[in-house]
Amino acid sequence: MCLPRVIKSFQNYRGVATTLYPTLVDINRFNFSTKPLINGLSDHDAQIIALSDIMCSIPKQLPLYNRIIDSNSTRKFSELPSYENWGDVFQDTDVNQIFNSFHSTYLRIFNSSFPIRKKFETSKSKPWLTTGIKISCANKRKLFLIYRCSNDSGYKFYYKTYCKILSSIIIATKKKYYDEQILNSNNKTKTTWNIVKTVTNNRKNSNKIVSINIDNHLNNNPVTIANAFNTYFNSVAKKLIKKLPENNHFIHTDPLINLNSNFKTPNSPFRFNYTTTHEVNSIIHSLKTKDSYGYDEISSRILKISAPYI
């Protein structure tokens, strides 16, 4: 087994490699030392090998994982639930078991329709930047090198005219790209604001607190500012309670004592009604159509697509 390949496969960010496979080391090639590690978990103790003269490169780009959600996968997802009879869901009488069975079936269909793909993030070049503009910008740089050393007024006029034409082409290309984005978007308002944030470069540090007045002194230390916020929110409730009038009944810290002393008359009993398919369907379609999701990765958009079948 090739040791560098094993280490590179299992290397993490701290430069430590782990492997469960037998490892062979060429003692004439590597300078190493070994020692046992008693982990106390079982009778299989670990062995640590330290290589002092080997370099393992850490990948500069980490892979990103996302699901393929497009028109084809969405069409597949809208068909698969209709082929399911859902009979196994109602074989149990416990509500929790019924939901778990339904959820497992639903996630199986979801994962097969929208598989996870791995991709590496490419350099964040401007999306509107075309090949023609790149060539023109390269020509502009060449012209500028001649322009700054030239005394020819005709050449200077040519360079300035070239720059004006290139600027107008860049503006037109940007406008066309952003117009197409808004035109093809389902949520035009959100897309418009995203474009505004991109153009104005207002995505980061828009709400950053640079300094704050603490005890009549302006402070810009981020640790001190964070501690001041923590101190305020930890003590604000006690300070508000002290400001309450003396005849206020909510003086006990025990919530049950407050309830018994302030609400002596019994409340009307709760009455639960059975839900219906129509009610569940109405609730699903009343949700806002969004692509955000929780731990199960099911967004409201996906839920609405499968509503007729579930």
Protein Blocks (a to p, Z undefined) as FASTA:
>chain_A
ZZklmmmmmpcfkopacdfbdcdddfklpccddddddehlamcdcdddddfbbccdddfb
dcdddddddfklmmmmmmmmmmpgolmmmmpfbfklmmmmmmmmmmmmmmmmmccddddd
dddddfklcfklmmmmmmmmmmmmmmmmpcbfklmmmmmmmmmmmmmmmmmmmmmmmmmm
mmmpmblmlmmmmmmmmmnopmgoklccfbdceehiacfbfklmmmmmmmmmmmmmmmmm
mmpcfklmblbfblklmmmmmmmbccdddddddddfklmmmmmmmpccdfbdcfkopafk
lmmmmmmmZZ
